[in-house]
Amino acid sequence: MAVVIGNTIGIYVNNVLIGCLTSNSFSSTNEEIPTTCKDNNGAYQFRPGSNTAEMPFEGNFDPASTYGLIDLLSVHKNRTRVGVKQYDTESGLYIVGYAYMPTLEWTGGLNEASVFTGTFKVDGEWDFGNT
């Protein structure tokens, strides 16, 4: 069995890899619309509702990155809707959509790497596939 190592999974913004990421993930939630009635003995029933998805990430600040914190600051400050893709170069699996970045944080502790974290929140539908 071949296991994909996380090092091969990155987030791309408008088809450019975010440089020096140390962690990223994809999360999707289907909301629930309760449909429980009094006449079903209280057993919980629901229908699927809207879907929300996000791509949280973190990385080390490297000013030499082709696409990094400086670019992300611009996307965040200007509230820009961008194309995002989480892509695994090993397996070819990808998740794509358009997103805004509601959160972005930059920290620099004493004698530690300068780190940025943020979240892309998908606007509309997302899709997935394999190259």
HUMO-V900069 format. One record per backbone hydrogen bond with DSSP energy under -1.0 kcal/mol. NH is the residue of the N-H (numbers start at 1). CO is the residue of the C=O. If there is no record, write none. Layout:
NH:CO + NH:CO
This chain:
8:5 + 9:6 + 10:87 + 12:85 + 13:16 + 14:83 + 16:13 + 18:11 + 19:67 + 22:58 + 23:58 + 25:56 + 27:54 + 29:52 + 31:50 + 33:47 + 35:45 + 40:37 + 43:40 + 47:33 + 49:31 + 52:29 + 54:27 + 55:120 + 57:118 + 58:23 + 59:116 + 60:20 + 61:114 + 65:62 + 72:68 + 73:69 + 74:70 + 75:71 + 76:72 + 77:73 + 78:74 + 79:76 + 80:75 + 82:99 + 84:97 + 85:12 + 86:95 + 87:10 + 88:93 + 89:8 + 92:88 + 94:129 + 95:86 + 96:127 + 97:84 + 99:82 + 100:121 + 105:117 + 107:115 + 112:109 + 115:107 + 116:59 + 117:105 + 118:57 + 119:103 + 120:55 + 121:100 + 122:53 + 123:98 + 127:96 + 129:94 + 131:92
